[in-house]
């Protein structure tokens, strides 16, 4: 089966006066940056990557949703993967020939691979192809800060898993899920400075100050990578992310 879906149901009920979701027009807005003091950081400033991975802060998850979901056994893959999945007894009975070797990098279905080898299709295992993309918003009411993140099970077009059922394939795929892509920040606290730091950037781009505004602001790509790297490094200490994602997948 192949499924494409968009699920907009909230994982948690947002508390009263919580930070509003972004409007569609806010997707393209840029953060207001003041790099004139790129080497000077307010000692009371909130540093985005550090704060987002601080387990002492009462972070909550809102609007965890799936934007794309593919779970199917019908996608083609390279012949070499089909052949490699065969039982050793079948390989011994049907050893590689110049004709088969010439097809190693040809993409085909399991049925086509079986026909090429000269065996019945039930001898060629068909893996589940899994690709799920989603997003979530993590927010702190006290900090008046919300951050929209994106997640997936793989950076490839799909992940191939040999399991008995689609449910088992999805479960296996998300044993090593990851954050990726753009990051949007919604900050409403005009009493404290919020900054993002990328120490590897050029001097005038190392510090991005994010002003308090009523809509989401797009975090520059290099700074998004810094935040994602920090999230991935500390993910084991941040269980609320995985909990929300796995609940959405059920």
N, C-alpha and C positions, 0 to 999 in steps of 0.2 A: 504494500500500500504506500502511496505517496501523499503526504498531507502538507498543505500550505495554509497557515492560519495566522490570525492576529487576535490576541487575547488581551482585552483591555480591562479585565477585572482586577481590582486591587487585591494584593496579598494581605494587607492590613487595612483596617479602617482608620483613616487619618483623623487625628484628634482635632477638637475645635480649635480654630485659629491657627491651624498648622499652615505651613508654607504652601501656597497654591501651586498647582501644576502649571507648566509652561504653556503659553499660547502658541499656536502654529507659527505665528510671525516671529517668535523669539528665536527660532532655530538658527537663523543666520546672523544674529547679533553678536558683536564682538565685545570682549572685555575692555574696559577703559583702563589703559596702562599708563603709569607714570614712571618712566625709566630714568628720569633725571637724577634720582638718588639710588641708582641700582646697587651701589655698594653699601648703602646704609639701610638697615632694617630696624623699624620701630621695635624696641624690646618687648612691647606688649602686643605685637602683631600676631595674628593667627596664621600659621604656615600650613597651607592646604594639605600637602601630602602627609605631614606628621600628624595633623589633627584628625584627618580622615581615618588613620590607622591607630588611633588612640583608643584602646578598649575601655578606658575609664569614662569616656564620654557616652552619654546615653543615646547612641545611634539607633534609629529605627528605619525599617524598610517600608517604602510606599510604592505602589504601582509597579510591582514586578510583573512583567508581561512577556509573552513570546511574540516576536514579529515575523519569524520564519521558521518552519519546521518541516524537515524532510526525513522520513523514515521509510525506506523501500529496499527491496531486493532486486529491483528491475533495472538498475543502472549498470551500464557496461563498465568493465575495467580491463587493464592490460592482461593479455593472455598469460604472461609469466606468472601473475598472481593466481590465476585459475589453476595453472599446472602445479604450482608450488603447494596449493591446498589439497592436492590429491593424496590419498593414502599411499604409503610406500609400495604396497603390493600392486597398486594400479600403475604406479610409475615404472616398476620393474617389468610389468607386462606390456607397457607402452612407453619405452624409453624415448628420449629426445632424438629427433631426426633433423636433418638440415631443413626440412620443410617446416617443422615445428619451431625450430630455433629462429627461422626467418620471421615468424609471427609473434615473437616474444613481446614486442612493443606495440602490438596492434590491440586496440581497445575493442572488446566484444562482450556479448552476454555469456552466461554460463552455458546456455544451451548451444551457442555457436562454438564455444570452446570444446564441448563434449563431441560435437560433430567433427571438428577438426582433428581431435585426438583419435576418434573412432570408438568412443565408448558411449554408454547411455547417460543421459543428462543427470540422473539421480546420483551418479558417482562424482559429480562436480558440485562442491558445496557453494551455495550462494550466500555471500555475506550480507548483512544488513548495512545499508549506507545511511549514516546518521549525520545530520547537520541541523543544529538548533541555534537560533540567534534570538537574543532577548535583551531587555533593558530593565533597569530598576532605578529608583530614586532612594538614596540614603539621606536622612535628614536629622538634624538636631534642633529641637524647638528652642533650647536655651541659647544656642549660638546663632539662631535664625539663619542657618546655613543648610542648603540642600544641594546634592550633587547627583546628576544623572549619569549612570555608567552603563556600558554595554557588555554583554557576556556571550560566550559560545563554548561549544565542546571542542572545536578544532579550528585552526586557521586554514585548513585545506578545504577543498570544495565539499568533501564529505569525509567521514571517518568510517572505515570498513571494520565490521565486527562479526565474528562467527558465533552466533548464539541461537538458541532454539526459538526465541520469540522476539518481537519488536520491543516489548517492555524490557526484556533483559538487555537488549542492545542499547537502549537509551540509558538504562542504569549504568552499564559499563562505560558508555561514552562520557558520562559526567563524573567519573572518578577523577578526572583530571581536567576540569573545566577551566576557563581563563577569561580574564577581562581583556577588552580590546577596543580600539576605535576612539571616537570622539568623547569628550567630557564636557558637560554643561554645568555651570555653577549658578545657583540662585542664592544671593546674599542680601539680607535686609537689615543687617546691624550697622548703623551708621556711627556707632560709638567706638568701634574697634576695627583696626585695619586688617584686611585679609590679603595675603600675598601667596604667590606661587614662586618657587625657586628652582632654577635649572642651572646648577653650577657648571655644567659642561658647555653652556651656550656662550655666545659672545658677551662681553662685559655689559653692553647696553641692552641685552635681552635676557640676562640671568634672572631679573626680578620683574614680575608682573603684579601690579597692584589691582585688585578687583574691587571696584566701588560698590557700595550698597545700592541696589536697584530693585525694582519690583518685577523684573523678568530675568529669564536665564541668559547667561553670557557664555559664549564659546571659549573654552580654554585653548590657547595656541597648542599646536600639535606636539611640539617638543616638550612642553610642560605637561601635556596629557600623558606622554610616555613616562615621564618621571613619576607621576601619580600612580600609573598602572604598575610600574616596576615596584613601587613601595607596597601597593596593595597585594601584588603577587608574593612578594617576599614575606609579608606578615599575614597571609591569608589564613593560616592555621589558627591564629589568635583572634580571628574575626569571623566566628561561626555563623553570625546572623546572615551573611551573604549566601552561604551555601544552603542554609535552612530555607531561605525564601525561594531560591532557585529550584531546589528539589521539590518543594511544595507545589510550585507552579507546574513542574513537569508531570506530576501525578495525575 
